[in-house]
Amino acid sequence: GTSDFTIMNLSPDKIRKEDRKDDIIAHGGVYIGGDLFDSEIMWYKVTPHLGRGVKYQSYDKEIEIPSILYRELKNWERTFMLKESKLRRSMDNYYHLSGNNPKIDNVRVLIDNNHVFSLFKGIEQSKINLSTGEDTTIDFEKETIHIHEPFTPGEFATIIERHTTEIERYILKILDTAQYNAADIDSVFITGGSSLVIPVREILYRIFGKDKIRTGNTFNSVAYGLSLSY
């Protein structure tokens, strides 16, 4: 997903104007959106339930299981290739070397039964739940996998901080490029799933002031993304 930004000159007398390109003052975006936030939740909150961080005994040393398979799990659209992969087969070894650790068995069951997408739907739901500002849980029950992981708004903000920082920098950059100050912007229209994410909204409140933020239908709009109206 992406976060798109447009600075546009809007007024009632332009409502029937067909060609609006002259009214677009600046436009751009960053490749940061809901899918990337879900990936970070998977890595930090869920993969520990799937064996990331588990150690196994090798001679007289304790060694942590390599994290490469868990990095692959961050991108659900690529995980269909894991089922017959060398990475998946390696987890059988680590399962035995770790003394049959059930967390490692979780990842084997997850991949072998094609449950990765379902898990990401649970992750997405937890992200939506956090939009209320209340604590939630990441819930997933399939086969022998039982995940009920507490998840707080503060944890979420920390997990995605490097991405929200980039979004904030980009908004300030596009304003600077257009030679506008935040005070020059009359209204900020926000749409799309990422507009529900509280840390993203807080960026807009901080830059423009909460009274300028306008919301509509989150998922359906003539223009997707974030629009800054002058």
Secondary structure as UniProt FT lines:
FT   STRAND          3..8
FT   HELIX           12..14
FT   TURN            15..16
FT   HELIX           21..23
FT   STRAND          24..30
FT   HELIX           34..41
FT   HELIX           42..46
FT   HELIX           47..50
FT   TURN            51..53
FT   STRAND          55..58
FT   TURN            59..60
FT   STRAND          61..64
FT   HELIX           68..72
FT   TURN            73..74
FT   HELIX           76..81
FT   TURN            83..84
FT   HELIX           86..97
FT   TURN            98..99
FT   HELIX           102..112
FT   TURN            113..114
FT   HELIX           116..130
FT   TURN            131..133
FT   STRAND          136..142
FT   TURN            143..144
FT   STRAND          145..151
FT   HELIX           153..159
FT   HELIX           161..177
FT   TURN            178..179
FT   HELIX           182..184
FT   STRAND          187..190
FT   HELIX           193..196
FT   HELIX           198..208
FT   HELIX           210..212
FT   STRAND          213..215
FT   STRAND          226..229
//
